[in-house]
Amino acid sequence: MVKKHWKQQTRLVHEGQNRSPHGETAEAMYLTSGYVYDSAEQAEARFCEEDDGFIYSRFGNPTVRAFEERMIALEGTQDARATATGMAAVTATMMSQLQTGDHIVAARALFGSCRYVVETLMPKFGVACTLVDGRDIDAWKAAIRPETKVLFLETPSNPLLEIVDMQAVADLAHENGARLVVDNVFATPILQRPTDFGADIVVYSATKHIDGQGRSIGGAILSDNKYYEEFLKPFLRHTGPTISPFNAWILLKGIETLEYRMHQHCDNAIKVAKYLLDHPKIDNTIYPGLSNHPQFNLATKQMTKGGSVVTFTIKNDNAFNFINGLKLFDISNNLGDTKSLVTHPASTTHRVIGESGRKKLKISNNMVRLSLGLEDVEDLIEDIDHSLKLVQ
C-alpha cells in the first residue's frame, strides 16, 4: 500500500500496484476485453456504479488504471485517464467539453496536429478558434469573448521553445469562466506541473518522455473529478479512444525511470546548447536553460531545468546537409527518447500549418530541432561538430 508521505520517485515505482494472488513483482498485464460477475445482482450494481469494479476494457482495465494512478502521483491531480495516443487526449479534451457556439483561444505556437484540432477540426462542429501569440498576455485578454470556454497552450512550445506564463493565462481563464488546458509534453511533470500554476487540465503524449524508449504510443488527460465526471467520462466511454493494456503496461514501467532520465536528458541538452551558442555556422540557438533565452526568467520560475530539446538555425540554408551528415543522431519526428533524434520541423512536424503559418511562427527552412538522448554528451557534441564541418 502506497504511503502518501513517500517522496515522488518512490511513488513512481509503487503507485497503482495491485498485486494478484500470485504475488508478482512487476505489475500484471490484464489482456482482457471483459469481466465476469459473481451474480446478476453484482453485474447490475456495477452498471449502476454502486459496486466498485471493472465492466469492460473500453471503460477501464486494471493495467490501464495502474498507469493512470501513477500519472496522478506525477501530476498531483484528482484523476487521470489514459488514451490511445497523445492526439486522442487533446481531441477528447476539446470535444468532451465544447459545443456549437463555444470559442477557443489558443497559443499559435502549437504542434501541427494540435493546431489542426483547434483551428480546423473544431470549427467544423461550430466551435470558433482564435490564435494568439502565447507570450503576449494582452493578446490573450483581447481574444477572450463571452462564449470562450477553453484556453489552450503548450509550454515550452514546439519547436521554438517559447514559454507561456501559465499563471497569468490561468487567471484570465478563471476570471472569464473558462478552463485552461496545457500540453505539457516537452517539460513533463518532472520539470513542471501546470496545475501548480492554475491549469485545469493537462494533456500528454505519453509516447514521448514517459515511454522514452520508442516502444509504445499513448496519451493521458489529467484533471479534477468534476471535469472528469461531467464531461470526460461519458465522452471516453461512448467514443472509445482506448489505450491497450499492453501499451499502458509499457508506459507504466517507463514512469519508474522517468525522473532519472529527465535529469540526464537536461544535462546533455544544456551542454549541447552551450556548444552551439557561439558556433560560427549557427545563427541562433534556442534553449530555455540558456540565459540568453528571451524568457529565461519565466522559464526558471516555471521549470526546474530547461528540458531535453534544443532548437537552432544553421546559416546558408544548410539544414538538410547538416542532418544528413549526422551519424549518431537518428532522423525522426519523435522526441524524448533514450536515443538522440534530429528533426526538420518545417518539412515534418509543422508542414501541416503551411508556409504562411510557419512564417508567422518564424519556423524557417534552416531550423533544426534536437532531442537529446542518454548517450555520452561528448559523443553527441563530436557528432554535431563533425557534421557542421561538412556544411558550407
C-alpha positions in Angstrom: 0.0 0.0 0.0 1.4 3.3 -1.1 2.3 5.7 1.7 1.2 9.2 0.8 4.2 10.8 2.6 6.6 8.9 0.3 8.7 11.1 -2.0 7.8 11.3 -5.7 10.4 8.8 -7.0 9.3 6.2 -4.5 5.6 6.7 -5.6 6.6 6.4 -9.2 7.8 2.9 -8.6 5.0 1.8 -6.3 1.8 3.8 -7.1 -1.0 1.9 -8.7 0.4 -1.5 -7.8 -2.3 -4.0 -7.1 -0.8 -7.5 -6.9 -2.8 -10.5 -7.9 -2.9 -13.6 -5.6 0.2 -14.8 -7.5 2.3 -12.1 -5.8 4.1 -10.9 -9.0 6.9 -8.4 -8.6 6.1 -6.4 -11.8 2.6 -5.2 -12.4 0.5 -7.7 -14.2 -0.9 -7.2 -17.7 -4.6 -7.8 -17.9 -5.1 -8.5 -21.6 -8.9 -9.0 -21.3 -11.8 -7.3 -23.0 -14.4 -8.2 -20.4 -15.0 -9.3 -16.9 -17.3 -11.7 -15.1 -19.5 -11.2 -12.1 -20.4 -13.3 -9.1 -24.1 -12.8 -9.7 -26.6 -11.0 -11.8 -27.1 -8.6 -8.9 -23.4 -7.7 -8.9 -23.5 -7.1 -12.6 -26.4 -4.7 -12.1 -24.6 -3.0 -9.3 -21.5 -2.5 -11.4 -23.5 -0.9 -14.2 -25.3 1.3 -11.6 -21.9 2.3 -10.2 -22.9 1.0 -6.8 -20.2 -1.7 -6.9 -16.6 -0.8 -7.5 -15.1 -3.0 -10.2 -14.4 -3.3 -13.9 -17.1 -3.8 -16.6 -15.5 -3.6 -20.0 -11.9 -2.6 -21.0 -13.3 0.3 -23.1 -14.4 1.7 -19.8 -11.5 0.7 -17.6 -8.8 -2.0 -17.1 -6.6 -2.9 -14.1 -3.4 -2.4 -16.0 -4.5 0.9 -17.5 -5.7 2.1 -14.1 -2.3 1.4 -12.6 -0.8 3.7 -15.3 -3.4 6.3 -14.6 -2.8 6.2 -10.8 0.9 6.6 -11.4 0.2 9.7 -13.6 -1.9 11.1 -10.8 1.1 10.7 -8.5 3.3 12.5 -11.0 0.9 15.5 -11.7 -0.8 15.8 -8.4 -4.4 15.9 -9.9 -7.5 14.3 -8.6 -7.9 12.0 -11.6 -6.3 10.8 -14.8 -7.5 8.9 -17.9 -5.3 7.2 -20.5 -5.9 7.4 -24.2 -4.6 5.5 -27.2 -2.4 8.5 -28.3 -1.5 12.0 -27.3 -3.7 13.4 -30.0 -6.6 11.3 -28.8 -6.0 13.1 -25.4 -6.1 16.5 -27.0 -9.1 15.8 -29.2 -11.1 14.2 -26.3 -10.3 17.1 -24.0 -11.7 19.6 -26.5 -14.7 17.7 -27.8 -15.9 16.5 -24.4 -16.5 20.0 -23.1 -17.2 22.1 -26.1 -20.3 22.6 -28.3 -21.6 24.7 -31.1 -21.3 28.4 -30.3 -18.3 28.0 -28.0 -14.9 29.6 -28.5 -11.3 28.5 -28.0 -8.4 30.9 -27.6 -5.1 29.0 -28.3 -1.5 29.9 -28.5 -0.4 29.9 -32.1 2.8 28.1 -31.3 1.4 24.5 -31.1 2.4 21.1 -32.5 0.9 20.9 -36.0 -1.7 18.3 -35.2 -2.9 20.3 -32.2 -3.2 23.4 -34.4 -5.3 21.2 -36.8 -7.7 20.2 -33.9 -8.4 23.7 -32.7 -8.1 25.6 -36.0 -9.6 23.2 -38.5 -11.5 20.3 -36.8 -13.4 22.1 -34.0 -14.8 24.9 -36.3 -16.4 22.1 -38.4 -18.6 21.5 -35.3 -19.3 25.2 -34.8 -16.6 25.9 -32.3 -14.7 29.0 -33.2 -11.0 29.5 -32.5 -8.7 32.5 -32.2 -4.9 32.0 -32.3 -2.7 34.4 -30.3 1.0 35.0 -29.5 1.1 32.9 -26.3 3.8 35.1 -24.8 1.6 38.2 -25.0 -0.9 38.3 -22.1 -2.7 41.3 -23.6 -3.3 39.3 -26.7 -5.0 36.6 -24.6 -7.1 39.2 -22.9 -8.2 40.8 -26.1 -9.2 37.5 -27.7 -11.5 36.3 -24.9 -15.2 36.5 -25.7 -18.3 35.8 -23.6 -18.5 32.4 -25.3 -14.9 31.5 -24.7 -14.8 28.2 -22.8 -11.2 26.9 -23.3 -7.7 28.5 -23.3 -5.1 26.1 -24.8 -1.3 26.3 -24.8 1.9 24.3 -24.8 5.0 25.5 -22.9 7.7 25.2 -23.9 6.3 25.3 -27.4 7.3 23.0 -30.3 9.8 23.7 -31.9 10.6 27.3 -30.9 10.6 26.6 -27.1 8.6 29.7 -26.4 7.5 30.0 -22.7 3.9 31.0 -21.8 3.1 32.4 -18.4 0.7 29.7 -17.2 -0.4 31.5 -14.0 -1.3 34.7 -15.9 -3.3 32.8 -18.6 -5.0 30.6 -15.9 -6.1 33.8 -14.1 -7.6 35.1 -17.3 -9.4 31.9 -17.9 -10.9 31.7 -14.5 -11.9 35.4 -14.5 -13.9 34.6 -17.6 -15.4 31.3 -16.6 -13.1 29.2 -18.9 -10.7 26.4 -18.4 -7.0 26.4 -19.1 -5.7 23.3 -20.9 -1.9 22.8 -21.0 0.0 20.4 -23.3 3.0 19.6 -21.0 4.8 17.2 -23.3 8.1 19.0 -23.6 8.6 19.6 -19.9 6.9 16.5 -18.4 5.6 16.6 -14.8 9.2 16.1 -13.7 10.3 19.7 -14.8 6.9 21.5 -14.2 3.4 20.7 -13.0 1.0 23.1 -14.8 -1.7 22.5 -12.1 0.7 24.3 -9.7 0.3 27.4 -12.0 -3.5 27.2 -12.2 -4.1 24.8 -15.2 -7.4 22.9 -15.0 -6.5 20.1 -17.4 -3.1 18.8 -18.5 -2.6 16.6 -21.6 0.3 14.4 -22.5 1.6 12.4 -25.4 3.0 9.6 -23.2 4.7 8.3 -26.4 7.5 10.9 -25.7 9.4 11.0 -22.4 7.0 8.9 -20.4 7.7 5.8 -22.5 11.1 7.3 -23.5 12.3 4.3 -25.5 10.4 4.4 -28.7 8.3 1.4 -27.9 4.7 2.5 -27.4 2.2 5.2 -28.1 -0.3 6.6 -25.7 -1.8 9.7 -24.1 -3.1 11.0 -20.8 -5.6 13.6 -19.6 -5.3 14.8 -16.0 -8.0 16.9 -14.3 -10.2 17.3 -11.3 -13.0 15.0 -10.5 -15.7 17.5 -11.6 -14.4 17.8 -15.2 -13.9 14.1 -15.4 -17.4 13.1 -14.2 -19.3 15.8 -16.0 -17.5 15.8 -19.4 -14.7 13.4 -20.0 -16.1 10.2 -18.6 -19.2 9.9 -20.8 -17.1 11.0 -23.9 -14.4 8.4 -23.4 -16.9 5.6 -22.6 -19.0 6.2 -25.7 -16.4 7.2 -28.3 -13.7 4.7 -27.2 -10.2 6.3 -27.7 -9.0 3.4 -25.5 -5.3 2.6 -24.9 -4.4 -1.1 -25.0 -3.4 -2.7 -21.7 -0.1 -3.8 -23.2 0.8 -0.2 -24.2 -0.3 1.0 -20.8 2.0 -1.5 -19.1 4.9 -0.3 -21.1 4.2 3.3 -20.1 3.7 2.3 -16.5 7.2 0.8 -16.5 8.6 3.9 -18.2 7.4 6.1 -15.4 9.6 4.3 -12.9 12.7 5.7 -14.5 11.3 9.0 -15.8 12.8 11.3 -13.2 16.3 9.9 -13.6 16.1 10.0 -17.4 14.8 13.6 -17.5 17.7 14.9 -15.4 20.2 13.2 -17.8 18.3 14.5 -20.9 18.5 18.0 -19.5 22.2 17.8 -18.5 23.0 16.7 -22.0 20.8 19.3 -23.6 22.4 22.3 -21.7 25.9 21.2 -22.7 24.9 20.8 -26.4 23.1 24.2 -26.3 26.2 25.9 -24.8 28.4 24.3 -27.5 26.1 25.6 -30.3 25.6 29.0 -28.8 28.8 30.6 -30.2 29.4 28.3 -33.2 30.2 30.3 -36.3 27.9 28.3 -38.5 24.9 28.7 -36.2 22.6 31.8 -36.5 20.5 31.3 -33.3 20.4 28.7 -30.5 17.2 28.4 -28.5 17.1 26.6 -25.2 15.1 27.7 -22.1 18.0 26.9 -19.8 20.3 29.4 -21.5 20.4 32.9 -20.0 20.1 34.4 -23.5 16.6 32.9 -23.9 14.2 35.9 -24.0 12.0 34.3 -21.4 14.8 32.8 -19.3 13.4 34.2 -16.0 9.9 32.9 -16.7 11.3 29.5 -17.7 13.3 29.4 -14.5 10.2 30.2 -12.5 8.1 27.5 -14.1 10.6 24.8 -14.8 13.3 23.2 -12.7 15.5 22.5 -15.8 15.5 23.5 -19.4 14.2 20.3 -21.0 15.6 17.7 -23.5 15.1 19.7 -26.7 17.4 22.3 -28.3 16.4 24.2 -31.4 18.8 26.2 -33.7 19.1 27.7 -37.1 22.0 27.0 -39.5 23.5 29.7 -41.7 23.1 29.5 -45.5 20.1 27.1 -45.5 22.2 24.0 -44.9 19.7 22.2 -42.6 19.4 19.1 -44.8 23.1 18.8 -45.3 23.7 19.0 -41.6 21.0 16.5 -40.7 22.3 14.0 -43.4 25.9 14.4 -42.0 25.0 13.2 -38.5 26.0 9.6 -37.7 24.9 9.3 -34.0 21.6 11.2 -34.2 18.7 9.3 -35.8 16.4 11.3 -38.1 13.0 11.1 -36.5 10.0 13.3 -35.8 9.7 11.8 -32.3 11.3 13.2 -29.2 12.1 12.3 -25.6 13.8 9.0 -26.5 16.9 7.5 -24.9 18.4 7.8 -28.4 19.2 11.3 -29.6 17.0 12.4 -32.5 17.1 15.2 -35.1 14.1 16.7 -36.8 13.5 19.3 -39.6 10.2 20.9 -38.3 9.4 22.8 -41.5 9.1 19.7 -43.6 7.7 17.3 -41.0 6.0 18.2 -37.7 4.9 21.7 -38.8 4.4 21.0 -42.5 0.6 20.9 -42.0 0.3 24.5 -40.9 1.6 25.7 -44.3 4.3 28.2 -45.4 2.4 31.2 -44.2 1.8 29.6 -40.8 5.4 28.7 -40.4 6.5 32.2 -41.4 4.3 33.7 -38.7 5.9 31.4 -36.1 9.4 32.0 -37.5 9.9 28.3 -38.3 12.4 28.6 -41.1 13.8 26.0 -43.6 17.2 26.2 -41.9 15.8 25.4 -38.4 16.8 22.1 -36.8 15.3 20.5 -33.6 17.5 18.2 -31.5 16.0 15.8 -28.9 19.0 14.9 -26.7 19.1 11.3 -25.5 21.1 9.5 -22.9 24.3 8.9 -24.8 27.6 10.3 -23.6 27.4 14.0 -24.3 31.0 14.2 -25.6 30.0 11.7 -28.4 26.9 13.8 -29.2 29.0 17.0 -29.5 31.6 15.3 -31.5 28.9 14.1 -34.0 27.4 17.6 -34.2 30.8 19.1 -34.7 31.7 16.7 -37.5 28.5 17.4 -39.4 28.9 21.2 -39.0 32.3 20.9 -40.6 30.8 19.3 -43.7 28.3 22.1 -44.4 29.4 25.2 -46.2 
